């Protein structure tokens, strides 16, 4: 303790013994260094803030874009250049119009508070347009795309295949839709809806004139086929279009193979006829489905029955569209999963049974109804898969028509001898409708077989094999002979076209060459 006190006294004495001027100069030097150090820290802090501000003011990067430049050695070099985002009011309005069209949003969407608040946060500089303005933008975008498509059609070297359909809406208004399917010069498949318009009625002549008017607007005169459903009025429409196309000189073989029947629609008719005998059981299931989905309390009661039966399916029952049998198939397939839950409701929930007793079907589905549906559902699944295959629009389906349709014919023939009476009767009804469209070899469009032959995997022998397995000896001979004659006629037709076009090219080049020689003579 004494040692510490002595040392401190000596220290005080030593400090006090130094001259006053030296002490003041040392303090001033320390203060100067501290000020400089503080200044440097302040400058460093300011530089960091400035760098941060510069980073924040940098334009938004939108990836890289490839550009070519000539380096110092004179060679061309491709480099990645950052692509910067720039505010463009017109481009944003155009993108907004596309969004409304693609997502099928109403024009009043631009007036909604949520959208305007989003624009304030996302793009403060952008002023959302009014409803009238965005309507004009959408129409302008439509006219721009229409002009591009018209130029595309004018430069098209291939023919187009058309599909058309007419229907009546809930407001008793008739509409017609016309779609063009084509392959461009790069062998890419395209599908374009070229008309959607109201029509006066469903008569054949009106439909034919509406198609003619639309094709003239687009300057489309080179048509290969027109696919329609099997309504009798469409026969008159095709008859009218054949006359028009022959006058345009844009058809193939005098439009002999213009009429193409919709294979998916034929399958639809075949299945509907087959379901007539079991329609009562289907109606019972449909009524039960509607009851479950009619109110939240009924749906909750059904869910409790599902839990009691330990059904692990995450989905729920779905209703069908009565005019579309494939949706009926999906409804029945889902109903079978919840079969025990429906039986549970019938036993424990009396309002369910009482309500269905009031319906024309006379009660809830019983075991007999469920067994019928379970027996013919695998049969319907074959039709469902074939319809999906034939209804594709993003890939070529022409080469699969013959295989799918005649596979269905083989399946119907096999099920016609099924030991289950319900399935057997259904197959017999389907066979009658199937034979109406495919048994008569004179009513079949031969182009279906030509497309199958042109598939490199099949060829002519495979096509003849399908025909001989599907018809008797006389009909198969007639159809095979017709296929060969059509194939030869098509070859001669296109060979003549190619020959005439090459002759025209040769004569044009010779005339140009002769003109140059005359100029040299002068």
Buried (B, 14 or more C-beta within 10 A) or exposed (E): EEEEEEEEEEEEEEEEEEEEEEEEEEEEEEEEEEEEEEEEEEEEEEEEEEEEEEEEEEEEEEEEEEEEEEEEEEEEEEEEEEBEEEEEEEEBBBEBBEEBBEEEBEBEBBBEEEBEEEBEEEEEEBEBBEEEBBBEBBEEBEEEEEEEBBEEBEEBEEBBBBBBBBEEEEEEEBEBBBBBBBBEEEEEEEEBEBBEEEBEEBBBEBBBBBBBEBBEEBEBBBBBBBBBBBBEBBEBBBBBBBEBBEEBEBBBEEBBBBBBBBBBBBBBBBBBBBBEBBEEBBBBBBBBBEBBBEEEEBBEBBBBBBEEBEBEEEEBBEBBEEEEBBBBBBBBBBBBBBBBBBBBBBEEBEEBBEBBEEBEBEBBBEEEBBEBBEBBBEBBEBBBEBBEBBEEEEEEBBBBBBBBBBBBBEBBEEBBEBEBEBBBBBBBBBBEBBEBBBBEBEEBBBBBBBBBBEBEEBEBEBBBEBBBEBBEEEBBBBBBEBBBEBBEBBEEEEEEEEEEEEEEEEEEEEEEEEEEEEEEEE
